[in-house]
Amino acid sequence: MEKAVIGIDIGGTNTAVGYVNFKGEIIADCFLPTQGYQNFNFYIDILSKEIKNIIDKFSDKYEFSGIGIGVPNGNFYTGKVEYAPNLGWEEEVNLAEIFKLKFNAPVFITNDANAAALGEQIFGGAKGMNDFIVITLGTGLGSGFVANGKLIYGNDGFAGELGHIIVKENGRTCGCGRKGCLETYVSATGIKRTVFELLADKNFESEIRNIPFNNLSSKDIYEFALKGDKIALEAFDITAKILAKSLADVIAITSPEAIFLFGGLSNSEEFLLTPLRKYVENYLLKVFQNKVKIVKSELIDKNAAILGAASLIWNEITI
Amino acid sequence: MEKAVIGIDIGGTNTAVGYVNFKGEIIADCFLPTQGYQNFNFYIDILSKEIKNIIDKFSDKYEFSGIGIGVPNGNFYTGKVEYAPNLGWEEEVNLAEIFKLKFNAPVFITNDANAAALGEQIFGGAKGMNDFIVITLGTGLGSGFVANGKLIYGNDGFAGELGHIIVKENGRTCGCGRKGCLETYVSATGIKRTVFELLADKNFESEIRNIPFNNLSSKDIYEFALKGDKIALEAFDITAKILAKSLADVIAITSPEAIFLFGGLSNSEEFLLTPLRKYVENYLLKVFQNKVKIVKSELIDKNAAILGAASLIWNEITI
C-alpha cells in the first residue's frame, strides 16, 4: 500500500494539518486554532482526533507512516519545543514524545524554517541540490541551511538563526533582547520599521504619512511601491541592500548553489528580488560572483509549511 | 601491512611533506622551497622524487595509500588549484591529476584551512565532534566548517571564506579587491593595521612609535602587550571584539560544539582567547550562551598542516 505521512504546521495563531503522499500531494487537510483552549492537553486531544480521522478515512488506500511537525523553537534532536513564547506553552514541551505515544509511529519536529528547507529539497526547487539555503520572510526572518545534502541542525539543534546575526551595532531593538539583528531590518516588520524611519528622515510626500504604524502591513508597502510611492520604493531598496550584504557573507561561508526566499515579501520580484540580486553580486567575493541563484521558493503558492513538516518524515523513512 | 599516507602542505614560501600513519604519527618528513625553480614542472619533479624516496624507504613497513595536499585555493571537487596568486603558478593547475598519474594512488586536495579542520577532526581536539569550526589566523584568516560530521565544501568547493565576510562597510582595503573584510582586522596583518590606527588615534606613549610598519610582527605586538604597552593591549582587545562579533554570527548560523583557533595569534590565551570568550558571550543570542567552547587547536604545536593534508586521505579511505 502507498505510504502517507501527516505534516503539521504549528503557528502562533493557527495549526494546519495535511496528509501527504510521497509525491507531495496533500490528500486531506484540516485547520484549527493553536490557542484559546482550556489548556494545552485539550489542544493536543482535539488535534489528535483530527489526525486520527484523516488517517482512518484513507486507511484503505494509504499506510500511515509518521508525523512531521514544524513549530517555532522545535528541536529536531530532543523532540522538544523549548521556550516558544508565542505559543503560550510551558517552557519545555516534549511534543514528539506526546505524538509518538498517541500514534505509535515515527515523529520528528523542527522549526518552521528548517521544515521549509526540507520541503524545498524534497518537493520544491532544491530537488537534487546538496548545498542551498532557504530564507523565510515573515514577521521575523528564519533560515534553513543545507550542506552536503543534509540540513544543518548544529550541535544543539538550533542552527539556522540567520535572523539574529547582528547587522548594525546598537541598531534596532529585537524581540530577542539584543539590538541590530537582521530580522529587525529584513522581514515584514523590518520593512515597516524602515518605512517609519524614512518618514522621519525624508521630506518626500507620501500617502503613508496618513497611516498609523499599527495599521500598515508589508503588503500595503508593496502596493504603495507599485503606485510609485518614494518612501515605499526606498524602503524596499534598503531592505534588499541589507539582506544582500548578509547573503554575501553567508555565501562566503557556505557557498550554496541557490538561495530560496519564502514568505510574503519574496513575492516582489521587481522591488525585492531584482535589486537583491544586483546588490549581492556587488558585495560578493569574486570567486562566488555569477554562481549563486537567488530565487523565490517553488513552494510559495503551495502549502509549504505542511509539505515541509511532512518532509521531516520522508527524509527519514524509505519509501 | 600498516597503511600510511603522504600529507603535503604547500605554502607561498615552503612546501612540507610528511608520511603519516593512521595514528597521526609523522614517520618521515622533508621540506623544500615552493618557488625559485626553472619552472613549475621542475618543482613537481623534485617534490615527486622526495615523496618517492620516503615511500620507498618505508616500503617494508608501510603500504603507501594516497596523497593529501593542502594548498591555497585548492579545490576538493576539481582537484585543481584555481587562481592562487601567491604561488605564481598558471591560473589553473590540476594538481590532483598530476600526482595521480605519477603515483597511481588516490590524491585529494583542499585549501589549508579545510585541511586544518580535517586534521583537528581526525587527530586533534574535534575527535568525535560533528559540528565545529576551525579558524586559522595567519597572514589572513581562513576557516573550515564541519556540520553533520562533514566538511562544508559548498557547491563549488570554495566554502569557508569567513575571512572575507564584510565586517565594516567601506572599511580597510583587502587583498581580495573589496573593503572591510574580517581578515583585514583579524589576522597577523590585521592586528598590525589596528596598532597603526591606534598610533594615529591615541596619544598614549608607546615604544611601537619607534618601529616602522614593515618591521613590526604580530609576535612583536604580543611581546609589547606582555610588557603592558597600552597600544598593543588595546589592539588585542579590539581584535578580540571584532572576531567575537563574527563568531557570534556564525554560531547563530551553524551552532557548533566548539571553535578551534589555529595560528600564531591563537597562542595568546590572556590577550586574545580570554577577551574573545567574554565578548562572544556578550554578543550571543541567548539560546547559544554558555554552550560553545572556544579553544586553541590541539594541533597547534604539531605539524598540523601536514596532518591536515594527510587527513584528506584518512577521511576517504578505510583503514
Boltz contact constraints between the chains, C-beta under 6 A:
constraints:
  - contact:
      token1: [A, 131]
      token2: [B, 154]
      max_distance: 6.0
  - contact:
      token1: [A, 131]
      token2: [B, 155]
      max_distance: 6.0
  - contact:
      token1: [A, 147]
      token2: [B, 147]
      max_distance: 6.0
  - contact:
      token1: [A, 147]
      token2: [B, 152]
      max_distance: 6.0
  - contact:
      token1: [A, 148]
      token2: [B, 150]
      max_distance: 6.0
  - contact:
      token1: [A, 150]
      token2: [B, 148]
      max_distance: 6.0
  - contact:
      token1: [A, 152]
      token2: [B, 147]
      max_distance: 6.0
  - contact:
      token1: [A, 152]
      token2: [B, 254]
      max_distance: 6.0
  - contact:
      token1: [A, 154]
      token2: [B, 131]
      max_distance: 6.0
  - contact:
      token1: [A, 154]
      token2: [B, 254]
      max_distance: 6.0
  - contact:
      token1: [A, 154]
      token2: [B, 255]
      max_distance: 6.0
  - contact:
      token1: [A, 155]
      token2: [B, 131]
      max_distance: 6.0
  - contact:
      token1: [A, 155]
      token2: [B, 255]
      max_distance: 6.0
  - contact:
      token1: [A, 155]
      token2: [B, 256]
      max_distance: 6.0
  - contact:
      token1: [A, 155]
      token2: [B, 257]
      max_distance: 6.0
  - contact:
      token1: [A, 156]
      token2: [B, 255]
      max_distance: 6.0
  - contact:
      token1: [A, 158]
      token2: [B, 255]
      max_distance: 6.0
  - contact:
      token1: [A, 158]
      token2: [B, 287]
      max_distance: 6.0
  - contact:
      token1: [A, 159]
      token2: [B, 254]
      max_distance: 6.0
  - contact:
      token1: [A, 159]
      token2: [B, 255]
      max_distance: 6.0
  - contact:
      token1: [A, 161]
      token2: [B, 252]
      max_distance: 6.0
  - contact:
      token1: [A, 162]
      token2: [B, 253]
      max_distance: 6.0
  - contact:
      token1: [A, 164]
      token2: [B, 252]
      max_distance: 6.0
  - contact:
      token1: [A, 164]
      token2: [B, 285]
      max_distance: 6.0
  - contact:
      token1: [A, 165]
      token2: [B, 249]
      max_distance: 6.0
  - contact:
      token1: [A, 165]
      token2: [B, 252]
      max_distance: 6.0
  - contact:
      token1: [A, 176]
      token2: [B, 285]
      max_distance: 6.0
  - contact:
      token1: [A, 249]
      token2: [B, 165]
      max_distance: 6.0
  - contact:
      token1: [A, 252]
      token2: [B, 161]
      max_distance: 6.0
  - contact:
      token1: [A, 252]
      token2: [B, 164]
      max_distance: 6.0
  - contact:
      token1: [A, 252]
      token2: [B, 165]
      max_distance: 6.0
  - contact:
      token1: [A, 253]
      token2: [B, 162]
      max_distance: 6.0
  - contact:
      token1: [A, 254]
      token2: [B, 152]
      max_distance: 6.0
  - contact:
      token1: [A, 254]
      token2: [B, 154]
      max_distance: 6.0
  - contact:
      token1: [A, 254]
      token2: [B, 159]
      max_distance: 6.0
  - contact:
      token1: [A, 255]
      token2: [B, 154]
      max_distance: 6.0
  - contact:
      token1: [A, 255]
      token2: [B, 155]
      max_distance: 6.0
  - contact:
      token1: [A, 255]
      token2: [B, 156]
      max_distance: 6.0
  - contact:
      token1: [A, 255]
      token2: [B, 158]
      max_distance: 6.0
  - contact:
      token1: [A, 255]
      token2: [B, 159]
      max_distance: 6.0
  - contact:
      token1: [A, 256]
      token2: [B, 155]
      max_distance: 6.0
  - contact:
      token1: [A, 257]
      token2: [B, 155]
      max_distance: 6.0
  - contact:
      token1: [A, 285]
      token2: [B, 164]
      max_distance: 6.0
  - contact:
      token1: [A, 285]
      token2: [B, 176]
      max_distance: 6.0
  - contact:
      token1: [A, 287]
      token2: [B, 158]
      max_distance: 6.0
